[in-house]
Amino acid sequence: MPPQQSVRAPRSLERFGVWALIATLIAALVIVIPFGSVPFAATKTFVLGAGALITLALYILARLSRGNVILPPMLLVGALWLPVVAYALSMLFSGASGGMALWGSALEPDTVGFMLVAAFLGTLAAFTVRRAEQFRAFLTAAAYAFGAVVVVQALIIIVGQFAPNTVSPALSIVGSSSDLALILGLGVVVSLITLRLIEVSSRTRLCLIIAGAVSLVLLAALNNSLVWVLVALISLGLFVEAVMRRAPGQGTELDLEDTEVVGESDGSMGHGARPLTFPLIVLAISLFFLIGGTLGGAFANALHINVLDVRPSWSSTWNVASHVYGSSPIFGSGPGTFGSEWLKYRDASLNSTVFWSIDFTSGIGFIPTSLVSTGILGLLAWLGLLGLFLWVGFRQLLTRAPEDRFMNFVSVLSFVSAAYLFAGALFGLPSSEVLVLAFVFTGLFASTVRYGAGKTQWGIAFARSPRVGFVIVFSLTLLLLASVAAAYALVERYVANVDLAQANAALSAGNLTTAASAAQNSLAFAQSATAYQIEATVASAQLGQIAASTTMAAADAQKAFQAALSNGINAALTATQIAPNDYQNWLALGGLYAQAVPLKVQGAYDSAKTAYQKAEALAPTNPQIPYALAQLDIANKDTKSAEADLQKAISLKQDYTAAIYLLSELYVQDGNLKDALTSAKAAAYFTPSDPNVLFQVGVLSAASNDLPTAVSALSAAVSVNPQFANARYFLAAVYAKQGDYTDAVTQVQAISAMSADNAKAVASTLASLQANKNPFPANLLAAPTAPTTQAPSTAAGSPAATPAGQ
């Protein structure tokens, strides 16, 4: 009886370890957060990290109880750690910030911490899943999880067609649409392999066929070309393999007997019509949607699933890589630094696209991004991992396939699945949970290698050797204690991310007090540049509120302004110290100093300009930075420098309307009416529906005595915004100058109808116009002496704004 208990306990721990691994992967994949204040991506990576630590602890306890360690073939398992080594060395020697390289903002894929989690889960899969029943439990749970994803996703699309306000048909329960497409494609591939290699019950076969068919429909709606290519290649491979493995002589005689044999052998390995038919059908569907890409787009639009996959191209990624390798070839730019390198070397021509303001943090794919971050060392690590994986895999499947039919099936399935997911990581940007699946399937495949022909598994029975046992027990105990410390750090970072998400939500809602409090709570658990940046943003908003306040006493306002400015500058400075390569931190710091420039605070202008220049050095092709410098120079009464900055911003982005408009106003201040009008017309060309820009064109055209153009521009402004009182006032003046009193009366009557105050203000003007007299002063339509940036009254019931110059 006692011996049975000693065996049952570790066996139970082993089962718990396997199920902990399964639960971790499923939870990370399908967990849904109904609260916007809880970070979605951070929650998934937290589940992965916590699950890895729990699985590791259960494995260690099971091994300590059994007194032995059963080892899988270690060559491929060791290869899983090559990227981890590359990332760790890059973190140490690239000069990247240690905290950002280790954790990032939320344990993003391009960090040392995430690579540790992925390698640990892949290794644990190889160590914990080693018996046939364990493989069967893993695949069964995965099949149920995939079926649930397919059903729920199909219901989301169906419900979304009839109640889009309840649920969006584009919602994905596994993350991004590309992640969903990869998972659905993987499900189709696994279904094909299952139907091809093993005999299943009729019910299971029907479920696999239905799930595969629904997945293909969902893939058609998502219209992901990368997934279609991968599914097509694997389907082609399965079809060719099925043809090549047909029984010798089968199909050489076209008679009734052979036809009957084909039908009878349906479902057997290497025989039957259905195993040939399924891959062929999937291949045909994949090619259909690859060739007819517009059909897939039309189908997606019909279902209201508009998926936009925006990422840098291969050429853009290579451009960044070439610059990084030119300056730091061995260790790269450092983990998590692709975004800063992208900003340094991106092509300025992107400013002419709608994606000009997007700061990409990754390249065309995860592995290409990793090669930029980790340099040649990372390149060798990924080549080592993928090369060993392919070499061991092809040797296993071609010459050393397991004799056991089920284990051969698991070996093929895990190898193809890992290859499929690694291809997705090479050519796409899968999320953390999908990348982890690539490592886990590699670990599962490594575990099946022990069943290959001529292979035997081996282990260490450390309970029989005191010296060896002491070393192993001591090492495992240290690893167990380290996992506890890692769990504490992981929980601490996750709580910090939750508070950070709440701070962002409060800031977006304009609740500055809650945002500041949540940011402080986040910093209490973990220091992050983002939290300090939020504090700086809150301080900047508070400065604006204090400056606009009409109820605060002057002394109180001055004291509050100084306190908010000091707190904001301290927070922004700390953010620049934590993440000195993030230009947003320098912009925040410059913006805070800039608010003190109009108050003549000593050193504020120089400090603001230095901060902006550092931001510009980090993002030299971003037109927003010279625009901010121009605003700073305007506050410092240096219009010539401001004009130069605006011209630089416009050279980077020719349709930068805000810069063009502001430059026009500066030209007006300088009395340069010709260039001011040219600039205003350029702004109107790029934003023909902006009433303020049209108003500017109208006023300047009137000042240039181009009355037809003035009428056209001011009429367009009024058409866009009928409550634009200033535009109607100037339009009435132009009509009066042309002698068109009827149209002038119409415009003034519209102003009068807006409110009682307006009616009183324009009563005498209206009376003069109705008497066919021009009541407007002669200098109203002359060259303006001040910028006309103040937007006129736009709401009914408000008094008409006083025209510039009056």
VENQUIUR-V680748 format. One record per helix or strand of 3 or more residues. SS is the DSSP state (a for helix, b for strand). FROM is the first residue (numbers start at 1). TO is the last residue. If there is no record, write none. Layout:
BEGIN
ss->[SS	SS]
from->[FROM	FROM]
to->[TO	TO]
END
This chain:
BEGIN
ss->[a	a	b	a	a	a	a	a	a	a	a	a	a	a	a	a	a	a	a	a	b	a	a	a	a	a	a	a	a	a	a	a	a	a	a	a	a	a	a]
from->[2	40	69	74	82	98	112	132	177	202	225	256	273	293	314	338	348	366	405	432	458	462	466	512	529	554	583	604	623	639	657	673	691	707	725	741	756	763	778]
to->[30	66	71	79	93	102	128	162	197	222	244	264	291	302	327	345	352	399	427	451	460	464	508	525	548	578	597	618	635	652	669	686	703	720	738	752	761	770	781]
END
